């Protein structure tokens, strides 16, 4: 028998029962969010009188006393209804309220930019070089990270343990990644998956490479009318850009599943991890995929995870 368990810390208060928790987490998002609904009465106090915006929040969820770190962050808003609803953001909340002085580099490693933006933080950064990079003043740190994310097609996110990851897509989890197995007839509650053929996908890759002399080399490859996927590199030759563009087109034009599925709270999974999907009714649809997002709900309605598929890595 599986019994729901939770350990939720809000400021100086601990809750082991909750009406509902919803956590939205994805590699393409700069900020993970969490909504917590709790009873208005806490012991002899009104909950809204003992918690406040900016209070630290930690959420651990699981079954039968086996808990996992699901979210860490801060309250950004407290509702007036019953149950009390608290909206929270992860540690990026602090960076939205921090700023740095303007600075520019002719050539710089990405890790040095991150160290300048979030000094003293625990970070893991992809080994990427940039040229002619400028940080403008009078802007918060999170906005600068968001600009880096968009401009260079990076994944930037916090994990609940407080480590900040900055790099190319799936870079963190592909280093060590054991696939989690899902059987659509056993441990999948519901699914909205569609099998698509690669030759039906229309996509175009646009490459830009910043050279040490300040020049920019551009290259496009793919379907002229396709969805544009932009990538920026540093000091890359035109021949190498062509090879990478072809590889990235192949990543999008695959035969396989796309969409999402809903599973139980276990097995535990975070975005970026690999999932192997087996469908006994359609075994030709089997495959292993990296995940783009995992949205988790926990409470009186049960414990569920909505898993959104990303890049396909193998046929099973």
N, C-alpha and C positions, 0 to 999 in steps of 0.2 A: 504494500500500500504506500502511495506517495502522499506525504503531507507537506503543504506549502510552508516555507519558513522564510523569514526576512529579518534583517537587522538594518534599520534605517536611522542614521544620525542626522539631526537637524540642529545646528548650533550645539547647545549643551544637553539636548534631549534625545533619548533613544526610544524608538518605536519597534515593537516586534509584531505588530498587527497593522494592516493598512487596508484602506478601501480599494485603492488602485494605484499602480505605478505604470507609467508609460515612458520608455526610453527610446529615442530615435538617434541612431548612430550610423554614420556612413563615411567611407573614405573620401568621398567627394565633398563632404561638408566641412567647413572650418570649425563649426561649433556643434557639439552634441547637446541635445536638450533632454530634459526630464520633467514630467509632470507628476506630482504626488498628491493624492487625495487622502486626507486624514480626518478623523472625527474632530469636531470643534472643541469638545471638552477634553482636556489633558489633565488627569488627576483632578485637582480642585480649581484649575485655571482655564481660562479661555485661551485656546491655542494661539489665536491671533495677537494676544497680548504678551506672549513669551517668545515669539519668533519675529524676525524682521528681515527685510531685504538685505542681502549681503551675507546672511548667515551661511556657514559652510554646510554642505550636504554630502553624505556618503550613503550609497545604496548597495546592499548585499542581498542577493536573492538565491533561493534554491529549494531543495526538497530534503526533508528528514535531517535537518541540521547540517547538510552539506551546502555551504553558501559560496557564491562567487562574487567577486568585485564587479559590479555592473556600471556604476556611475559615481563620479566625484565632481563636485562643482559648488555653485552658490545660488541662493534664491534671488530671482530677479523680480518676482511679482507674487503677491499674496491676494487671493480672492476673498470676497465677502460672503460667499454662500456656504451652505453646509451640505456635504463635508467641505472642509477647507481645502482649496486647491492652490498648490504652490508651483509656480513655473520656475524652472532652474536651467542654468547653462553650465557647461563644464568650465575648466580652468581658463578658457579663453575669455571668460567674464572679466578676469583681472586685467588681461591685455587690452580689452576694450577701454579700460580706464587708465592705461599707462601710455606714456609718450616718450619719444627719444629725440635727441637733437639731430638736425639735418647732417648728412654725411654722404660722400660720394667716393667711389673707387673706380680706377681705370680697369683693373683686373682684380677679381676677388673670388675666394672660395665661398660657396653657399654656407658652409658651416661658420665662417667668420661673420657673415651677415646675421645669421641666427644668434650667434654669441653676442653680437652688438645689440640686437633687438631684445633678447631675453637673457641678460647676464645672470650667471649662477644657476640656471635651470638645468634639469637633467634632460638632455636632448640626444637624439640619434639622427644624423643628417647624411643624406646621400652625398657622395663625393662629386660635386658638380662645380665647374668654374663659370663665372659670369664676367662680362665686360661692360664697362661704362654704366655701372649701376649707381643710382642716386636715391637716397632717402630724403624726402622733403620734410621740412619741419611742420609743426602744428597739425599733426595727424596721429591718431592713436596706433599702438603697436599692432593690434588685430587687423586694422585696415591695411597696414603695410604687408602683413602676412597674406592677407587676401589678395593683394595686388601681385605678390610673388606667385601665389598659387595659380592665378588666372594667366599671368603673363608667360610663365614657364611651364604650365601644365603639370603642376606638382600636386601631390597629396600632402596636406598639412593638417595634423590632428593630434589631440591629446588622448592618451589611454588613461583609464581610471587610476593607475599607479603613479600618475603625475609626469610620465615621460612624454616629451613632445617629439613627434616624428615628422620629418620633412624630407621628401624625396619623390622619385618617380612612382607611378602607380604600382601598388602591390609590393613595393620594394621591401618593406619591413617583413611581411609574412612569407614571401617566397624564399627567404633564406633558410628557414626551417618550417616546413609546412606539411603536417600529417593530415590527410583528408578525413573528414567526418562523413560517415556513411548514412544515407537516407534511402529508405525503401518507400516508394509512394503508396504501398499497400499496408505498411506497418507503422512507421513512426512519422508519417506526414499527415497532418490533420486535414489540410486542404491545399489546393495548388491552383495557380493561375499561370501555368507554364505552356508555352507554345513552341513547337518545333519549327525552326525556320531553315531554309536552304541558303547557303552562302551566296549563291549566284543571284539571289533576289535582293541582296543588301546593296544599296547605293551609298558609297562613301568616298570622300576625297581627303587625302592627307596633304597638309600644307606645312612645309619645313622651312625653318629659318635658322641660319647658323651665324652667330656673331663672331667675327674674326678679331684677332689681337690688334689689327691696325684700324679697327673701328668700322670696317666694311661689313655688310650683311649679305650672305648668299641665300637665295630663295629657291625652293624647288617644290613643285606640286605633282602629285601622282594619284590616279584613281579615276572615278567616274566624274565627268565634268559637272553633272547635275546632282552629285552626291552630297550627303551631309558632311560638312567640313570639320575635320579634326586637325587642330593646329598644334605644332610642337616647336619649341625653341631650343637650340643647342648652342654650344660654344666651341669655336675652333675646329669645326668638322668640315671635311672636304666634300665636294659635290658628289663624288662617287660613293662615299659613306652615307651621305644623306639619301641617295637613291636606294641603297640597300635597306636602310632603316625604314624608309617610306614603304617599300614593298613588303617588308616584314609586318609593319603595322596594318597595312591593308589586309594581309592574310589573317591577322588577329580578329578583324571585324567580319570578314567573309568566311565564316565557318558554318558547317552543318551542325546544328545543335539546338539546345533549349535556351529560351529567354523568358524573363518574367520573374515571378516570385512564388514562394510556397510558404505555408504556415506549418511550423513544427512545435513540439512541446518544449518546455524550459530546458530539458536535458535531451541530447547532449548540449553542453555549453558551447557557444560559438560567438565569435566577434567578426566584424567586417574584415575582409582580406584573407580569411582562412579559406581553405579548399573544402568543397563538399563533393562527394561522389554520389550521384543519383542513380538508383536502380529502379526501373519500372518493369515488374514481372509481366505486365500485359503488353508492353511495347519495349522489349529489350534492345531494339535497335536505337532507342532514344537514350540509352545509358551514356553517362559521361561524367567527367570531373571538371568542376568550375571553381573559380575564385569568386568570393562574394563582395558585392559593392556596398551593401548596407544590411544591417540587422536591426529591426524595430521590435522591442520587447514590451509585452504587457504582463502584469502580475497583479493578482488581487482576488476579489470575490468571484470573478469570472474565470479564474484559472491562471495558468502560466503558459504563455505562448510566445513564439518568436516568428516574425515575418522575415524571411530570408530572400534577398534580392540577388539574383545571379549576375555575375559579370563575365570576365574573360574565361573562355574554355581552355583547359590545359591538356586534356587527354580524352579518349573515347571510353574511359572506364577505369 
